[in-house]
């Protein structure tokens, strides 16, 4: 076994963990396969946050099997530990529920020691009867029990030395969620709420900076819960409310740290101390992604979100007081059970009032084994065509708000991280992409380079 490829579906945390897997494979002596090269091993890091995500994960598995019939295929990530055997009856794959066991499994595979995988949380649907007697924990996925705290060993994979193939590097600092928003399946999959030690994070951030990454994005399943043992805000340790803020301050203070960005937060995660740290540091982006989900108090309550509309607007006001033209991006779910036209119009009004610089619009679909299933029965579902209409309206508003925000930034001197060349384009600190075709040094700009330039609205992408 000499060559490998890793396919990733899903969130920033999955992308980070795929980089850990890549690095573990390289440490075992394997090399990433070139496009036309035979691939000995393919690892598919899956997602199952929605039924559509599960379907895409299964499609990816089948495509890999068809394209690389002679390759060993390992399936890991969230799909194998999802509900009701969503991985289905796919054959000729190795299923690994715990990413942290991958180095051991891969080492044994490379040594052809398949029979010694008793405790590696490993299952192989084909030729089961030949090895089951020697491996009592080896079962077909349809009968396999869910392990306690799956995915908790992911951090036994190596800390990153680089984020291959990307200008911007994700850095996972937190994992797990037990908040149980009524539409979300994640608390049943990433059950262990934990935080990475500060010392480890700083070492990893130094590695990534040394590798040439000019922007690091801190990420987690519930980033704002960094330092806490639960994501249920009412149970938080009050002495650790500013753990994230203090971590951000330490990372931003590292030598040669280019640019630091935070991924998704809930509004109440944005403490006064966090705003103080962010506004005091030139290398922390004036951009916060605050997940709204709905502008209706009625729907937010049904979703079991841990904030009110007033909370959200209060935090937005404080952000705007601390920063000049901050970028505030968000997620909104359209068509949650019981969402009336009035609920939707309230969401539109809140979006206008905040002036989001980007809205990620999601059309609601019932996720099995979530509380939203019961809510759909209690409050009724929104007609799919109506969801489509509302989503279209919200996307039109998003386009308008993006245009207004970019226009308001005209004339600003911005840091732009080059992500593409020919023509050169890059992401500015306020998150939107900037076309640099008219830059004086356009022909010499390189991917991964961080430059300062004056933003002209006409050149925004």
N, C-alpha and C positions, 0 to 999 in steps of 0.2 A: 504494500500500500504506500504510494508515493505522492499522489496528487489529491487535492480536495477542492470543494466549492461549498460556500455557505449561502443559502437563500434565507432572506428575512422578511417576515410579514408582521405588520403591526406597529406598535408604538416606539417611542424613543428608547424606552427601557429595553425592549427586545433588540433594537439596533445596537445598543451598548453591549448586551450580553452576547450577541453574535460576534462582536469584535473580540470579546473574551474567548469565545470558542475558537475563532481564527487563530488567536495568539497561542492557545493551548495546542492546537494542531501543529503550528510551526515549531513550537518547543519540542514536539515529538518527532520532528524531522520531516514532516510533510510540507509540500509547497503548494501554493494556490495555482490551480490549473489555468493555463492560457485558454482563450476562447476556442481554439481549434484542437486543443489537447484532450486526450482521454482523461476522464475523471475517475479516479479509483473510489472516492468517497464523497457523497453529497449529504450535507446536513441541512435540514429544513427546519428553521426556527419559526414556529407557527403562532397564529393569533386566533382567538375565538370570542372576542368581545361582543360580536354580533353573529347572527346566523349567516350573514353574508360573509363575514370574516372567516368563519368556519368553512364555508363552502369554498372560498378562495384558497384556503390552506389545503383542502383536499384536492382541489384542481391542480395546485402546484406540485403536490406529491405525484399525482398521475402524470403530469407533464414531464417531470424529472425521470420517472420510470420509463416513459416512452422514449425520451431523448437519450437516456443513458442506461440501456438495458443491462449492461455488464457492471454497473456501479453498485457499491454498497450504499444503501439509503438509510439514513438515521433521521427519525422524526422526533423533535423535541419542542419545548415551548409550552404554550398554554393549551393547545388542542388536546394533547394526550391526557391531560388531567381535567378537561372540561366535562360537562354534564352529559349523562346518557350516551356514552360511547359515540361521541360525534366524529371520532376518527373513522368510524365505519368498519368495513371488512376488507380494507386494503391489504394486499398480500405483498410478500417479499420486502418488508421494511422492518427496521429495528426501531422500537419505540422506547425512548428514554424520557421518563417523567422528570427527573431531577438533573438539571444541567450540571450540577456540581459533581456528578459521578462520571461525566463524559471523559475526563482525562484517563481515569482507570479503564473505562470501557474501550476507549480508543487504543490504549496501550495493549490491552489484551487482544483486541481485534487484530492489531498489527502483528501480534505474536501468534495469532490463530489459536488463542486459548479460550474459545467460546464456552467450553464446559466449566470454566471457573467464574462465571458471571452470577453466581448465586445471589449475592446481596447487592447487585449493582442497579436495582430498580430498572430492569431491562426486560423487554418482551419482544418476541419475534413470532408473528402469526403463522409462519410456514414451518413445516417439518417439526411441529411441536412435540409430537409423541416420542420422537427419537431422543430428545434431551430433557423431557420433563421430569423423568425419574431422578436425574442428577441435579435438577434445578427446581426445587419445590416452589420457589417464589416466581417462577416463570409461568405466565398465564396468557391466554388470548385476551386482547383488549376488552372484549365483550364481557369477560368475567373478572377482570382485574379490579381489585378494590382500590379506592383512592387512599393514598398515603396521607398521614398527618403532616401538616405543614409542607406541602410540596413546594418546590423551587427555593427552599430556604438555603440550599447549599450552593446556589449560583455563585456566591461570592468566594467559594473555594476555588473557582477559576482564577487565573492570574489577573492582577491589576494591569491596566493597559499601559503600554509604552508608546503606542500611537493609535490613531483612529484611521486605519488604512482606507484610502480612496476618497476621503472627505476633507474639505477645508476646515469645516467646523467639527469639533469633537464633543460628543455627549459624554457626560460623567455622571453615572448613577450614584447617588448618595443615600437613597432611601428605597425601601421596598415594602410591599404589602399594604392592605387596606381592610379595615373592619367597620367602615362607616355605613355600608349597606344602603346606598342610594337605591331607590326602588327599581330603577331601570338597569342596574349594573350587575354583571356576573362576576366581576373581578374579586370581590371578597370571598368567593367560594373557590377561587383558584390560587390567588396570591395571598395566602391566609396569615403569613407571619409578618407582622409589622416590626421592622427593624431598621436601624440606621448604621451606616458605615462609620468607623472611627475617624475622627478629625485627622489624626496623623496619617492614616492610609489615604484619605482624600487628598491631603496636601502633597503627598508623595506622587500620587497619580496625576494630579494637576501639573506638578513639575515635569513629570515624564512627557505629558502631552504638549506642554509648552516647549520643552526641549526638542520634541519631534517636529516642531515647526507649526503647530496649530495656533493660529492667531485669535481664535474664539473658542471658548469652552462654554457649553450649556449644561448647567446643573439640572438633573432630572431625577424623578422618582415616581412611584405609583401615586403617592400623596406627598409631594415635596414639602408642603408646609408643615407636615408632621415630623420633620427631621428632629431627632433628639427625643421624641415621645414614644411610648410603648403602645399607643393606640392612635387611631385616626379620629376617634370620637372626641370632639373638642371639649365637651363637658368634663371629660375624665383626664384632661391634660394636666401635667405637672406645671404649676404656675411659675416655678423657678426656672423652667426650661422653655418658656414661651419665645425667647429670642435666640434659641439655639441656631436656627437657620441664619439669622442676621449675623451672628458672630462668626459662623462658618464662612459666609460670603465675605465678610471683612478680612478674614485670614487669607482666603484664596486670592482676593483682589490685591493683597499686599505682597504676593509672591513676586520675586524678581522676574522681569521680562514677561509678566502676564499681559497678553495683548488685550483681549476683550472678554468680559464675563457676562453671560446672559442667564436668566432664570427661565425655566419652562413653566408649565401650568401651575397656578396657585388658586386657592379660593380667596375671596376678598379679605376675610378675617385673618388670613396668613400674613397680610401686609401690615406689620406692626410699625409703630412709630420708629423703633430702633432700626428696622429694615430700611425704611425710607431715609433715615439719617445716614446709614452706611452707603446706600446707593447714591444719594445726592452728594456725598463727600468724596466719592471715587470717580475719577474721569474714565476709568476703564470698565465701569459697569454700565450696561446699556440702559437708556431711559425707555425701557419697554417692559411691560408686564402683561402676561397672559392670564386674565381672570375669567374663569369659567362661569358664565351667567346661567346658561341652560334654559331659563325662561324669565321673562319680565313680568310674569303674573305671580302675585303672592299665593294665589290659589294653587297654581301648578307647582311652584317651588315647594309648597307644603306636601303635596302629593308625591313629589320626587324625594322627599326627606333630605333636602339639602340643608346644610348647617349654617345658613345665613338668610337674612331677609332682603327685600329690595332696598330698604333704607340702609342696611349695612353696606350693600354694594355701592350705592350712590355716595355714601359718606366716605368710603375708601377712595373712590374715584376722585372726589373733591380734594382729598388730601394729596393724592398723587399729582394732580394738576397744580396744586399749590407748591409742591416741591420740585417740579421739573418744568422746563420750557418745552411745550409741545410734546408731551410724552406719547408714546405709542401704547394704546391699550387694545389688545386683541382678545377675542373671546370665542367660546363655543355656545351654540344655541340648538336645542332639540325642538323640532317642530312636530306637532301632532301627538303629544303625549295624551294618554287616555283622559277623557273629560275636558280637553282643551277646547274652549269655545272660541268663537270669532272675537269676542271681547278680550279673552285671555291673550290671543294672538296679537290683537291691536295694542295691548299693553306692552308686549315684547317689542313691537315696532317703535313705540314711543320711548321706551327706555334706551333702545339702541340709538335713536336720534339724540336723546339727551346726553348720553355718554359720548357719542361721536367716535365709535369704535374705528380703529384704523384697519381692522380686518375681522370678519365674522366667519367662523367655520360653521356651516349650516349642516345639521344632521336630521334626516327624516326618521322619525320614530318607527321602530318595529319591535313587536313584543319579543323579549328574550326569555325563553323557557327557563323555569326555575328561579325567576326573580319575582319580587312582590308586584311588579307591574302587570303580571299575568292576571292576578286577582283584581287589580284596579281596572283592567280592560273589561272584566266582567261586571264590575260594580258601576263604573262610570261610562262605559261604552267606548268604542274605538272611533277614531276620526277616519272618515272615508279616505282611501288612498289617493283619490283624485284631488280631494281637498288638501291633503298633506302636500301633494305636488304643487298645488296652486300657492299655498302659503310659503312653501320653500322657495318658489320662484320669486315671490314678492320680496322675501327677505334677502335673497341673493342680489336682486336688483338694488335694494337699499345698500347692501354691502358694497357693491360696485360704486355707488354714488358717494358713500362715506369714505371709501378708500381714495377716491379722486379728490375729495375735499381735504382729506388729511395730507396727502402728498402735496397738494397745492399750497397748503399752509406752511409746509416745510421748505418751500422754494427760497433759495438764498442762504439756507443753513450750511455751515461747514460741517460735513459729516465724515465719520470713519466708514469706509466701504471695504468689505472683504471680498476680493475677487473670487467668484465661484465658477465663472465660465469665461472663455476667451473666444474671439472670432465669431461674433463681436464680443468685446469684453463687457461683462455684467457682474454686478456684485450686490451683496446685501448690506444695507447700511445699518447703523446702530438702532435706528427706529424700525427695523425689520423689513421694510419694503425693498424690492430690487431696484437697482439704478443702472441704466444703460450708459456705459462709459465710452461709446464710440467716438464722441467728440473730445475726449480727454487728450491733452497734449502728448501724453505718453501711451496712448491707446495701444499702439503696436508692440510695446515692450512689457505691458502688464502681464503678470503671471498668476495662475491659479494659486490661491492661498495667501496672496499678498494683501496686506492691510494698508490702505492709503487714505489720505484726507483729501476731500474735494468739496467744492461748492455745488450744492444740489440745485439743478434747474428742473423745474416741473416738467418741461418739455422732454426731458431725458429720463423721466421715471418709467419703469417697466412694470 
